[in-house]
Amino acid sequence: MKRTIARLATLAVAATLPLVASPTATASGRPSVYELQGDPGGSKFEGIGADERRGVFYVSEVTGGEIHRGTARESQTQQWLAGDGTDGRFTARGITTDSKGRVYVAGGPNGIGTGRPDLWVYSPEGELLAALRAPGDNVFLNDVAIGPDGAAYFTNSNAPQVFRVALDGGDWSVTRWADATGTISQAAGFNLGGIVVSADRSALVAAQGNLGILWRFDLATGAVTRVDSGDITLTDADGLVRQGSRLTVVRNFARSIATLELSGDGRTARPVSQVATDPTRVLTTAKVLRGRILFVDSKFDETVAAPPYEVVTDPVAR
């Protein structure tokens, strides 16, 4: 009964929110499942970035830091960048692309206690443009979004901070753009994670997964305020996807997807629905490519991951 009500709620909002093409549609010739290439010892995945212009997507591998690439029309993906120390990368988390097709990769704990890079920037051809350390000794860069200024904004799961990465005067640089210490309370587990830009481009909206809170970072001032999201449960919030006013929140180990209607300035988010996802998967981040949302099946629930390794367009429980 609850599942039926959730489905009806989703249908009811369809008249007012931007729609995604049916994830199981085959008329376009696009696959509903994309297969990732894993390692013999098992692979786990997390981030995904989509290049709408080129019709390609990138997936980050937590185990080893490899970056995989696929196209909207092909079910098979390929390893695009090697890991296991390539460019100092032993793990990778959030990933996104900018208008020039450049690929930004968050390193999670890659640099903690090692002196290795915390993030990387690559050209569409795979050329390393930058491998940078973020200011601080305990930085866990989790996810990344491109701001209206063209800079990349990375969340830090180990502190209430957002870092800005940009090409200034011919050189790539990373700065601590916002620090919400005193406003955002840190708790055990993963704090700031998924991040998107508000519809009016005035703010960033980030998820604090362990507490189930959405936060608004004003792009003009850096001021941080809590997004009013009503009484909807958002614990385990991981990836965020904004399409117009529709905000999709991927709740990884909660195995659920929450849908909210986000105000243009990102200050409020009206709950719309909560739908259970496939119980055999732990979905992490997601991106829109050619009208469909692509969800990463992380394999985080498996001690030793085993294939198939997949990106899926139909996340709902059956």
PyMOL commands that set and color helices and strands:
alter all, ss='L'
color gray80, all
select helices_A, chain A and resi 2-13
alter helices_A, ss='H'
color red, helices_A
select strands_A, chain A and resi 33-36+45-51+56-61+67-71+78-81+95-97+103-106+119-122+128-132+141-146+152-156+161-168+171-179+192-197+203-208+213-218+224-226+237-243+246-251+256-262+269-276+283-289+292-297+309-312
alter strands_A, ss='S'
color yellow, strands_A
deselect
rebuild
show_as cartoon
